[in-house]
Amino acid sequence: MSTARNCFKFFKEILFLVSAVLVLSGCETFLGDHVWLHAPIEEDKVHDGLVVVRASNVKHKSGGSVTYLGTYASSAKVNEQPQLRVALNYDYSLGMHEVTCAEFKSVMGTTFDERCRGKDSDLLPVTKVTYYDAVLYANERSKREGYDTAYTYSSANIDDIGNCTSMEGLVFHPEVDAYRLPTEAEWNLAADRDWNPSAEWNAQNSDFEPKNVCSYPHLHGDFCDMGGNVKEWVSDWLNYFRDTTITNFVGAPDGGVLGERVIKGGSYRNDPSSIKLYNRGDVYIVTSAAKSDYLGFRIAFGKIPNAVWMGHDGLVRESRIMPLASASVIKKNFDTYHIKLAFRNDATGNLAFVDYVNGTLSVSEITDTLDSYHPDISPDGRLIAFCTGLEGVSGKSDLYIRPLGLSKTRPIKLNIKGNASIPRWKVLDNGDTVIVYVSDAGNNKETSEFKSKSTWQVKYAKGRFGAPQKLFSGAYHGGVSDDNTLAVTGARLLRARIANPGKTLSDGRDTVWYNGEQACNASLANDGSKRVAFLDFGGKTGAEFVGKSYRTHERLLIADSTGKLIKTISAPEGFTFDHTEWALNYADAKKDGGFIVATVVNANGAHLKIVLVNVADGSILDLVEGDDLWHPCLWRTKNYAPEKSKLDPDSAGVYLHPSDEWASIIMRFKMELLWKYHDSINVAILGSSRSMYGVSPSRLDERFFAVNFGHTPNSIYTSRDLLNHYLFSHLKKLKYIVVSLDIDFWYKIDGPDGDNLFYTTFDNYPGYVYDKNHDYWKDGVPEGLLEYTQNSVGSSDEKYYMNDRGRYTNAYCQWEWKEKPEIEMDSAYYDQHKGIYNDSKNALIDIVKEAAKRDVRVIGLIFPQSPEYAKTGAFGRYGLRRSIAQKMISELEALNKKYPNFVLMDENKMGKHDYDGQMAIDEDHLCNAGAMRLTSRLNDVLLSLESKK
């Protein structure tokens, strides 16, 4: 570690000399439409350890310095293409090096990086920090130096080690002058001065140690380690680029359904030739909770004026729609994470939605040419209906249905003569799903004109509309009760249609409630109570009920099924209500009062927030904030744990935290698959992400009911423990185990210093601990465990994990293996660590022995990797000398002689396989096409073994 200390110390001392020379010499280089090739920097005399990047001094037509994110290279990842030009017109400060162990400890009081406890470790970069840890560091340093904080959040979860693993309600405020993480553009602008990762590696010797994080900084730049040492967190959420120019770009508004983040630079693990300035990620999906021994961060300081975001749709935004209530707060109100909020972004005319099951609080916007009003979510939560007309306005309005998601599926139009407005889903007694709508949603004040309009319903099933059916005259768009005895509407008058005794609404009478005073935004509760929520114009009837006068829309009013006022709730101070709607599918509404979603409007008429109104106690919870948000609709799943279950709802099935890392999301769905199919599984597929992408359970012969338990990160030790703790006990029909033999990362170790779930993050999740405390339910799966697991936080990407029983199906083909595949580990590492390989091999043997006791066959599967590795000295992505790999494979083949229940299936064949580039995602993962070929061959092996029984 002394070399690491010296490399930091030396280059810290020369930094200011080099930067001073560059600033004084001018460095004027003309490049197209900007003068400076690189923004000048100088010492920040106020903020210790930082330098100032004077972007605003550069003469460019944009008013600042330009950097380039992404690339036009076809071999780059999808999220790295095309090239985006970013102009910065402000100054900012940036750390001269990554935050060190000493710096982190001085601010936070401790560190969870064991390397920081070693001798002479103070100048090493701190690693094993999550994005949230970096946020806490930045906030704490800001507070210590008397600044406001750039990050706000409602709660933080700290694990047993001390890492912050989740933050709810986290919002980055670029307008605040404070310490923060640099944006990707700021990082690139500084790194691009003298980008040369190879020079940073020029002194690296062959004695490679995975935990030696000292790269060798070059002498040509102002920052000593931006191309190597460790990868670095930056501020940005991950998005996709467009070929355009953006000024003061700060990334995506949020991280999408997975909460993906950007990390920059290379690390000591990477070959220098593979480290590109445009790289934005890691081997796997990076979320805010990710951490590793090759990931750290550097700090930045300064506000970002007029920040601009680019959404996942590629559209530029100068403002964000920000979720305000955390997923956990939502769960406390509704007893489930399976909540969806849809609404209209009136600034764009598009539908937007939040799926709280993700925990990441991503606001997704569905962009197309349709002007979308009055959205309503289907009973199963999968579809959304909307219209193109507005309540209170007569005229043309079409009705559409589309999936509630960001798929490219075109919306389906109800093709009728005339108009269709204000759609509302309903399930009939016979089980049919229908949409109730009106022929006109205009002003209903004139009775004769109102009765000339009508209320309709149309069946929707299997992607098609049925024939529309007229229900009755009068445009009752406020809702029709489930028992078909009450309908309401409000667009100047609060009108009701009431069925005659023993009859339905087709045989009913029309009446006007609320003494004929003006009312609007009527919504009928669908919980059986037939309560009606509405707004008024501060009229006499409402004032008498409230006991004082009030402004238009200042009070939310609730009437019973006869029109009698029974409740009133005041809008937040300084605001009024609009667009009130009962929450959908809320089964317990009659017990606790229920909930209503609404917008709140400021004095200028802007609908700034969507709020949740608790009818029982009148409390109001802010849900989202934006420039102008309309027509909210909140849906709640009907699935919840049975009342008979004796399990602890705070522990059972809780295998994931909100805003968690991708690895934990994967395992959350693997556990659901276990509890769902434990009585049926006879083939268990285990191993790494190579298994998770590469084996399709549904494509096996009907004799084999398989579930893919592959996940990341994985070692042979994790597969062993998953079998011992869960699968051997619960899979009573188990006949075959398929386990990936990833010998190129058999350098991994067991125990807390490895990545075995059962030693590392296991204790952070109540669900696993609860299972352990009950001996992993070896006496039988308790009632309700599956339901509690299903009801816990998950991901709206659930279909990618569940549709093929565990194979991750969002695996699109890249059409070629990488020409120059990355080698993440030194191939000679095994030479000095032969015992580690033997440990992994012994773990495999333990699996085989335990399987033999149960008459279970084990198929060891070596997955194909890029054939280009045959031109290198490495077996695969994680190194391993090829000659050693061949010897290992021979030893694995020989295991069958001693353990007849073991079979080796080598689909890599030292690179001489027939999986072409159209079957790959990257260097070592198969895409959907590759998975089909491999699964077919696995099926043949299984059938062969079956025939021998």
C-alpha positions, 0 to 999 in steps of 0.5 A: 500500500506504500506505492498507493500512498506515494502516488497520491502524495506526489501528484497532489503536490504537483497538481497546482504547479501543473494547473498554474502553468496551463492557466498562465500559458493560455492554452488557446486552441481553436476547435470549431465554434469554441476557443478553448480546447479545455476549460481552464482550472485553478486552485479553489482557495475557499474549498479545501482540496478542490480546483475551480473549472472556469467554464464561463470564461471560454468563448463559445457561441453557447456562452460556455465550454463544450464537452461531449457525452456518448459516442457515435461508435457502433460498438458502444452500449445503447445508453452511450449512443449517439454523441450528445454535446453539452455546453456549460456556462457556469464555473464549478469546483471539483475535487483534485482526486477522489475522496480519500479514506482520511477525508471520508473519516474526517467528515463522517467519523468512520468508514466501511471500507476495510482497506481504510483501516490499514497502515498508510491507507489515508490517501487511498480512495474510499470505496464500497460506498453507495450513491447514498453514502456520497450524498450523506458525505456531501450534505455533511460537509456542506453543513459543517462549512455553513452551507445549505445542502444540495440533497433533501430526503425524507428517510435513510436506511443504514445497514449493519455495516454502516452503508446507506442502502436507500433514501426515500424522497431523495431530491437533488437541488442543482440551484443550491450552492453546496457540496455535491457530486459532479454531473456527468458533463462536469466530470467529462469536461475535466477528464477530457483535458488529457484523457490517457488511461494507458499512461495511468497504467504504464507502471502496473506490474504483473503482480495483480491484486484485486484489492490494490487500487493504486493506478499510476497517474500520468504527468500530463493532466491536472487531475491525477486519477480520472481515467483509472484507480477507481470508478466514480459516482456522478450526480446523474440518473442514467438516460439515453442521448440524442444527437443535439446540444444541451446547455447545463445538462444534469442528466435524466429527471429520475432513474426509471423503473430500476433507478439507474445511475451513471458512473464514470472512469475506469478502475484498477480492474479494467484493461486501459484499452477498455476505459473510454471517456464515454463509458457510463456504467459497469458490467451490470445495472448500477443503482444508487445502492450499488457498491464495490471495492472499485467504486468511489467518488469525488466531490464538487461544489457550486450551483448549476443555473438553469439546469436542463434534464433529458428524459428517457424519451429523449426530450429536453426538459427545463423542469421536473415532475418530482415525487414527494411521498416515499414508497414506504409512506404510500405503503403505510397508507394503503398497506401495499406497495402495489399502487399506481398514480396516473395523471396529465402533465398539462405542460406537455399534454401527455399522460404521466404515471408513478408506479410505487412498487419500484420504490425508486419513485420514477415519473414516467411520461407517455409521449405521443401526439394525443392530447390526453385527459381524464385517465383511468387505470384498469382494475388489473392495473395494466391498462389506462383509458383516457379521452381527448376532450375535457370535462365542462367543455362540449365538442369532439372527444375520442376514447383510447386505451393503452398499456400503462407503461412506456411500451411502443404499443399504439393506443386502441381507439374506440371507433364510434360515430360521435364523442366519447368522454370521461372513461371509467372502468368497471367490472360487471357481476358476470365478470366482464370488464367494461368502460363507462363513458358519456357522449358529451362532458359539457356544461350540464346546467340546462336540463333539456340539453343535458338529457339529450346527451347519454351514458354508455358502456362498452366491453373491453377484452383481449385487446378489443372493444365490443359493441357500445351499449347505451345505458340511459339518457343524461351524461353521468360522467362522475361514476356509476355504482357497482350495483347499478343504482346510482350515477352522478355528475358535476359540471355546474350542477351536482346531478344524480340518477337514482334507480327506482326500488328493485330496479336499475338505472335504466329505470330511474329518475334524475334529480339535482342535489346540493340545492341547485348550487354550482358544483363540479369535479364529482366522483362516486366512491366505488367501495359500496358506500356510494359517497360522492366527493365534489367541489363547489363555488363557495355557495350558501349550502356549503358555507352553512355546513362548514360554519363559515364562508370560503373561496371557490374550491377551497373545501372538498365536500362529501355527500352520502348516497342521498346527497346529504353533506357528511364531510368537508376538508379544507385545502392546504393554506394558500391553495385550492382543490381541483380534479378530485377523484376517489382512489380506485379498488380501495377495499377498506374505504368504508372502514377507515374513510378511504382516500381521495386524490386531487390537485392543488392550485396556487393563486396564479391558477397553476396546478402545482401538486397532486395530493392524497386526502385522507378522508378519515382524519382530513390529513393531506399528503403531497404526492408529486410536484410539477409545473401544471399537473391535472386529472389524477387517478390512483389505483390500488391492487386487490391482492393482499395477504389473507387475514388467516395468516399468522405471519409478521407482515413487517418481516414475511416476504420482505426481501427488498427495500425501496430503491434497492440495488439490482441484485436484490431486485433479482433475488426478490423475484426468485423468492416469489418464484420459489414460494409460488412453484415449490410444489411443481419444480423438478428442474432448478437452474442456478448460477450467475447472470449467465444462467439468468439470461441464457436458460429458458424454463418455458422452452424445455419439454413438458416433462420438465417444470423448471425455474431459473434461480440464476442471479447476480452477483453469484458464486458457486458458494451462493448456489450451494447455500441457496440449495441447502437453505431453501431448495433441497427442503422445499422442492419435493419433486426436484430431479435435476439441478443445472448450475453454471460453472463460471470458472473464470470467476472462481477466484471468488472467496466464501464468507463476508469478504466475498459476494455470497448473499448468505454472508453479505447482504442477507441480514439487511432484509427482514424476509431472509432473517425471518426465514432463518429464524424459522429454520427456513420453513423446513416443516412447510411453507406457511400460509400467506408467505407467497402473498406477503412476498407478492405484496412487498416492494418489487419492480414494474419490470416484473414481467422480465423476471416472471414471464419465463419463470426467472429468465431475464427476458429483456435481453436484446441481441447486439448482433455481434460479439465484441471485437475486443472483449474486456478482461476484468481480471489478470489472467495470471491471478490463479498462479498465486492463488491456486487454493481459491480454485480448489475451494470453488471446486469443493463447493461444487462437489458439496452440491453434487454430494447433497444432490446424490443423497436425494437422487438428483442429477447435477448438470454443470454448464459452462456458458459460451463467451466471445470467441475473441477470447481465444485470441487472448491469453484469457479464458473469459471475461474474468481472466484465467490463463487458457492453459489452466482453464483447459486443465480445470475443464478436464478435471470437471469432466473427470468428476463423473467417474467418482460422482455418476450423478454429475454431467458436464455440459461445455457450450464454450469449448474454449471459444470454438462454439457455434453461438454467433454474434446474433446470439449475444448481448456482450462478451459473456451473456447470451441474448434471447436468440442464444438462450433458445439454442442453449436451452434446446441443447440442455433439453436434449441432455435432460431427455437423455438423462430421463431416458436412463432412469 
